[in-house]
Each structure stands twice: as C-alpha cells, then as structure tokens.
C-alpha cells in the first residue's frame, strides 16, 4: 500500500506531465486506437466511459514499479492501428 502513496503525486511531477502530454498526442494521432473504456465507477464517470488518458495515468499511479517510458512504448505498440 505504501507504493501507491509514493506514486500518488506522480501526476504533478515533470515525468507525470510528460507522460500525460505524450498520451494526449496519441489521442490526436489517427494511427492509434485511443477510444474510451468502460468504467463501473459511475460517480467519477457518469457516462461509464473512462477516457484513454485517465485510464493509463491511473494505471501508472497504481503500479509505481513500472517504468513510464517503457509503459508508453508498450501502449503505443498495443494501440497502433494496423
């Protein structure tokens, strides 16, 4: 549980801002499938649709052991339209 707390401020760090910017660029690029995902959290997402950026930022926050650059590289590979 302490790992989650140590990464809670990730969004406000330089690396967090860089990751968010790169995810934003991916959503603007037609080469990637960046559709929203279903979310059961109706309080946070009233339409039950979690945006692509929120999904991946949340994942990085919950998994602090991940290298953000490697994670982004994998997301690019997985979401690339063929």
ABEGO torsion letter per residue (X at the ends): XAAAAAAAAAAABAAAAAAAAAAAAAAABAABBABBBBBABAAABAAGBBBAAAAAAAAAAABAABBAAAAAAAAAAAABBX
